[in-house]
Amino acid sequence: MTNPSTAATAVETDEVLRVTDLRTTYQFRGLPVPAVKRFSLSVKPGEIVGLVGESGSGKSTALKSILGMLRPPAQVEAEEIILTGRDLRSLSEEEMRKVRGGEMAMIFQDPINSFNPSWTIGSQFRRVLSLHRPDLERKEYDEEILRLLKGVGIDGRGKLNSYPFQFSQGQLQRIMIAVACASKELKVLLADEPTTSLDVTIEAQVLELLRTLRVERNLSMVLVTHDLSVVAEMCDKVVVMYAGQVVEVADVFNLFESPQHPYTQQLLQAIPGFPHDGERLYAMRGAVPGLATEIQGCWFADRCDSKLGSICDTTPPPLYPVTATGGLAACHRVPDPAIAGGEGKNS
Amino acid sequence: MLRMTVSRLVSAVPVLLLISIVAFTLLRLAPGDPALLSVGLEAPPEALAKARADMRLDDPMWMQYFTWLGDLVRGDLGTSYSDKSPVTQTIADRLPITLQLAVMALFMIIAVGVPLGVISALRANTFVDQVIRVGSLAGISVPNFVVALFLVLIFGWWFPGYMPYQGYTPFGENMVESLRSTLLPAFALAAPQIGLVARLTRSSMLEVMGQEYVSAARAMGVRERVIIWKDTLRNALLPVITVLGVQTGFLLGGSVVVETVFGIPGLGRLLVESFTIRDYPITIGVMMFIAAVFVFVNIVVDLLYGVINPRIRIGYASGKE
């Protein structure tokens, strides 16, 4: 649906996807539960942005919100969700449906569950082609499927009539990637922990495949993961989320070299060193606060090892620009790192 | 598929044998003497002795069982004590009536229960959903003879003349009247199952809608309507079909009570009548017939399951189970 001119605009603005101030609220027993409270994201063409954070920090919800997949009573608000120059919030449901799997697609954590167990792989693939490949005749579908499967390293000949359970997890994730990339218009691939359920060798292969796709098709990706080593290996830029909010944005080098937010620092500290020195491993105390909790100040204050003082309990820190690295961090220490222990100066 | 069919059929044999032993024994252990009932209390002892000998009641029970079983294997269920007609013929005469009742009830269960469940799931936790859930629960909780009695009360006493509430018009005689005459009994039979199926469909739909492949389909831009009817419903109906299979057996059993209340001369009524006069061949014949239908329907459901669920079908074809 997108004509080349809009794609060109996106390249000019140098952003393929921009999300500003996204808020997603679920309903639980009639009460609103904010799952994502403050989320912004900017993705350049061909860029891989990592999205990290503990379970329940709202990573998957943020992705699903961007793709417009949440149904009422879940509520999604945002200042803007701009994909290749178009604000997705202004699109009708029908137009949005064409964006999903067209310009933006998503792959999931558990490949075996991403396919309908009672349909053959071929029929599920053909359905996607019928939705997003108007350029193809029906009889050309199978040929195209084989070509796409070959692109992800799977020889699909004679296997199109097989059912999902007849493939391995790694194969299925490859097939899923092929399905997600079926559209020629695809600009952004949202990957929700795509390798979490795979063993390490298969994980390496799938990550390699994603990297190849990025190069070959200039595809942008948002990669949700728990695994900081995947981040280090794959991503250009990292967004760290905590309790539904972005707490730090940095390019991947700076994130590991000089993490600004205490949460990021403590996450990195929790990675066991090798060879291990025999010391007790560092573990972050406490747990992510419940989504329905009311917190006045910084959401991380209770678990923070470098808390400043009462300002952390009373004033929520905005995302401050970090001058040294060009990133962002939501911590009161950022404006003036020298004030450790001081109070009230920035409030 | 053939392999699966054969293996299921073979496994049905021991089940039916066991049922026949239990049913036969229980029937003989129940108090009451068919010979005495047939000749009457005033009859001379010789007549009673002759009747006993005719009915082979003097043989030891195991011998009676094997005689009966031997006949059964040859397709002979014996003759009725009361009117001397072959049991198979009597069952064949009554079967269409009960079948008409059961098919109608099954149709109501599917046509009402499944859509109610789907609506309930799509409108989960709204007012509509609450109404359907409470209604279903009420349906499940009220036994079908209560429903039957209420229907008789409503259409026989409060609003007479709208619906036939007693007796049966044969299908061949007047098709419309025949269907009308079984409408109330079929509903009485179906009511609890409608509730059960609605609730099951609802929970099953909700479970499938939470599956990742539904999210995945949505993420690929599949139309919401298609997601609900093609992706979700087909998988959600698997457990519903299993339960429907079991319920079909209960429909035949339940017809015993409902046919009695509505005065429908079907198999259920036959069972009650024959048992009242201890007409052993008929009673055991009907019981075995119902049991066989029950087992057979479950086999069909198993096979259907295979058609719907490729995992089972292909698992069998490649020799692993």
Interface residues (C-beta under 8 A of the other chain):
Chain A: K64 L67 M69 R97 K98 V99 R100 G101 G102 A105 M106 F108 Q109 D110 N113 S114 F115 N116 P117 S118 T120 R127 V128 L131 H132 Y163 F165 Q166 M176 V179 A180
Chain B: Q211 E212 Y213 S215 A216 A217 R218 A219 M220 G221 V222 R223 D231 R234 N235 I308 N309 P310 R311 I314
